[in-house]
């Protein structure tokens, strides 16, 4: 069953206490190890800044985490279902194999029943789970500078076209379209809230998004089409700078982002984004308030669209915008991330305020 996750402070306290009341309802992904666990896992507890919480094992897998071998969250989520347990064991035995429904049928299971069971237990199908596991290996190989064929083999794809299609669904670009002589270079940045993709030229940062953002493929394709030289893999100076600034941000040291940026949008979009960058960390605004302060009181919806078109997460802090009633709304990186970013900045602002001096 899906349910709304409580705030990360509550979940981290439950993790420290090994609280079994969240069994099957919340999971923790540990960014320092790439593993996800049940909150009741007996393993040594991670630091809070290395934790991200998800409602289902499927969400953890989509965020790039592997299941813990100690608390076996997949087996726990499957309960006593022998069909699911047997398929999980088969996947563990052959993680690089390209599983098909025919394989499921040969094991004596009805594919439609398997699909329903896996969605109920994990929030994703068995075939989706297997594909996510293989793709991650392929991405790692490409980033290391290996050819597409090596990445395809490492990911367990028998067909080059199938690997290219799967890669393109995530990034919006076929793996072979990444060029060695490109002006724009893409790289992965690990953060406590999940992997981010940064794209920079030698002088400016053009894109910074969480890797699981649904709009990322469209943004990458649009960026590539706007640059004659295409996109390659690499880490220019702006990407290195923003990676260091992100590390300071998530460590609770600073919310300042001074990396030079390129803003791809209309004049009105850039006006909204400039306003967002002026909102102090620890403060929020509403769409209507921004429209009023920009002298366009009837443009709340246009402000919301500009907010949603931002492709420089955190650097242009669109997460600092709430609905008029103060509720979280409209964040492409996920509302759970928006909540955590607001919490991080509230802590930063609290520490930055001068302490009152006693007169006694």
N, C-alpha and C positions, 0 to 999 in steps of 0.2 A: 504494500500500500504506500502511496505517496503522501507526504504531509509537509506542511511548511516548516522548514528548519528554524529553530530559534537562533538567537544571535551567537556569534562565534565565541564570545566570552562564556556563555552557558555551555556550549558544546565542548570547549576546551576544559572547563571544570569537570564535565562529565567524563572526558577522556582521562584526566588525571585520577579521577575516582573510580575508573573502570565501571562506570554506571551501566548496568545491564538493561535499564529501562529504555535505552535508545537502541537496543538490539533490533536489527533489521530496519531501522528508520533513519540512521545517520552513520556515515563512514568518514574516516579521516585520511586524506592523502598527504604524505610527507614528502615535501619537495627536495629535501636533502638526500633522500634515498630512492625516490621514484616509486615508492610502495604505498598501497592503501590498506587500511586495517579497519576492523571493528573497533568501536570505542572501548570495548572491554578487553582488548588485546593485552596479554601479559607482558609484552615486550617493553623495553625501556621507553619512557615517554619522550617525544620530540619537543623541541622548543616551540613556543607559540607561533613565532614568526615563520616557522617551517610547515605550518598546518593549513590545509584548506579542507573544508567540509562539504560533503555531497549527500544527497538523499538516497542515491541508489548506487550499487556497484557499477552499473552501466555508465553513470555519469563520471565515476572515478576513472574507468577505462578510457572514456572519450577524452578526459583531461590528460591522459598519458601515463597513468599509474598502473603498476603491476600488483596483483593480489599478494598479500602477505602469506608466507608459507607457514607461519606460526599460528595465526588465528584463523586462517583459511576463510576469508569473508565470502568467497563465492560458494563454498560448500555450506557455510552457515546459512546463507540466504536461500539456498536450495532446499533447506530443511531435510526431510526424509524422502524426497522425491527421487526414486532410484533412476529414473530416466535422465533427469538433469545431472545427477551425480556421475552417471556413466559417461555422459557427453563431456562434462568438465574434465574427467580423467583422460578421455581420449584427446582432448585439446591440449592438455598439459603434456601428454606423451608426444604429440606431433604439432608443436606450435607454429611451425613454418609451412604446414600442409595447407593447401587451398581447399578448404572444406566446401562441399556442395550439398544440396538437399538429397541428391542421390546417395551420398555417403551416409547421411542420416537414415535414409530408408533402408540401406543395406544393413544397418545396425539393428533393424527391426522396429524403428520408431516412425510414427506418422509425422511428416514435416510440419503440417499445420498445427498439430498438437505441440510440437517442439517450439514453434514460433510463439504460440500463446503462453506456454510455460515460462520460457526465458524472458519474455516481456514482463510477465507478472513478477518474476523473481528479481530480475536485474535491470529492467527498463530498456533492454535491447535484445535483439534476437541472437541466437547462437552463431549464425553466419556473420552478423555484424561484429560480435565479440571477437571472432577469429580474424576477421579482416583488420580490425583496429590493431590487433597484436602484430600482424605481419607488416602493416604499413609503417609502424614506428621504427622497425628495423631498417626499412628502406630509406626513410628520411635521414636517419643517422648516417647511413652509408653515403648518400648524396652530399650531405654537409661536409663530410670528410674529403670530398673532392674525387670520389670514385665515379666511374662512368655509370650511366643509367642502367646498363645491363647488369652491373654488379649489384646495384641497389635492388633491381627487380629480383635477382636470384636470392639476395639476402632476405628480401621480404617474402619469399616463397611464392612469387607469382610466376606461373608457367608461361603466361602470355605477356609480351611487352605492352600490348595495347591495353590489357586489363590493369597493369600497374600504372600506366600513364593516366588512364581514366580515373583510377582511385586517387592518385596524387593530385590530379586537377580538381577533383571534387573538394578537396580540402583547401588547396592554395589558390585555385582559379587558374593555374598555369600548368601545362604539361612539363614533366621533369626535363625533357630535352630542350625546352625553350629557355632554360637558364643558361646564359652565355658567359664565357670566361672574360670577354672583353667589354662587358656591360658597364655603363656609367652608374646605374643604380644597383646596389648590392644588398641582398637579404641575409639576415642571420637570426638565430634563435637566442632569446634571452630568458633564462629560467628565473622565475620569481616565486615567492611564497603563495601567490594566488594563481599559479599556473604559467605555462610557457607563453612568451610573447614573441611576435615576429616584428623585427625592425627592418626598414628599408631606407637606406641613405645613399646619397651621392657623396663625393669627397668633402662637400661643404655644408650640407644640410640634411636633417632628418625629414623624410617624406611620409613615413608611415610607422605607427607603433600600435599594434593590436594584439589582444589575446588570441592565441592560436585557434581557439574553438569558437570565435565570434562568427556567426552565420554570414555576416556581410563581408568577411575577409576575402573569399574568392573573387567577389565582384570588385572589391577595392584593388586587389592585386592585378586583375586583368585590366582595369581602367588605368592603373599606373603604368603598366607595361605598354599599353597602346599609346600613351602620351609621350613615351620616350623612344626615339628611334633606335637607341642602343639596347633596348630591352632591360632585363633584370638578370643578375647573376648571384652567386653566393659569395659572401665576404663581410668583413667588419671594418668599414671606413671609420674615420675619427668621430663623426657624430654618433654612430652606433655605440662605439666604445664609451663616449662621454655619457650618453643616456643610460647605458648599462650601469655605470658607476653611480649616476644619480638615482637610479632605481634601487640600487643596493643601499644607499644612504636613506632613501625614503622608507623602505621596508624595515630597515634597522631602527627606525624612529629617530634618526638624526636630523633630517632636513626634508622639507617639502619643496625645495627650490629646484626648478628645472631650467637650466640656462643653455641647453643644447640648441644651436641654431636650427630653425625649422623652416620648412616650405609648406605654405598653406594652399591647398588645391581646392578652391571654391569661389563662389561669386563674391562680389563686394559685400553684400549683406551677410553672407556666411562668415567672411573674415571679420566683420564688425562684431558679430556674436562671439566668435572664438576669441577675439581680443578681450572682450568683456569677461568671458569665462576665465581667462588667464589672470585677470585682475581680482578675482574673488579670493580673499585670503583663505589659506588652509584652516579648516575648522569651522568655516561658515558655509551657508548654503543660500540659494536663491530659488525662486519659482519662475516658471516660464513667463507668467504675466508680469512679475516684477522686473524681469530683464527687459521685456517689451516696453514697459513704462519708462525705465531709465534710459533706454535707447531712443526715446521720443517717438515710439511706434506702438501706442497702447492697444491697437487692434491687431497686432501681429504676433500674438502668443503662439499660434500654430506654426507660423513661419520660424519663430525662434526654436520651437520644438524640432522642426525638420532640420534646421541648421545644427542643432545639438546632436541629432541622430546621424548627421553626415560627417561628424568629426572622425578623422582616422588617425589621430594622435592621442591615444588614451593616456590619461594621467598628465601628460605634458600640457594638453589643452583639457582642463579638468571638467569634462561634461558630467562627471558623476556628482558634482556639487549642485546640480539642479534637481529640485524636488517638485512634486505637484503642489497646487495651491493649498491643499490641506496638510502639507508636510509629509505625505507618504512617499515611499520610494516608487519611482516609475521610470520607464523608458531608458533602460541601459542595456546596450547590445552585448556587453560582457557578462550579463547576468546580474539579477538583483542581489544575489548573495554576495557578489564581488562589490557591488556598489555599497552595500551595508558595511562591508569590511573596510573599504577605503575611507568611508566617512568616520568609522571608529578610529582608524589609524591617525587621521588628521585631527580628530578631536583630542587624542592623546598628545600629538605634537604641539597643538595650540596650547594645551594646558601646561605643558612643560616650558613653553616659550614665554608664558606670562610671568612677569616679575612677582615674586612672592611678597605679600604684605609684610611690612616691618613693624614689629610690636613696639609700642611707645611706653610699655610698662617696664 
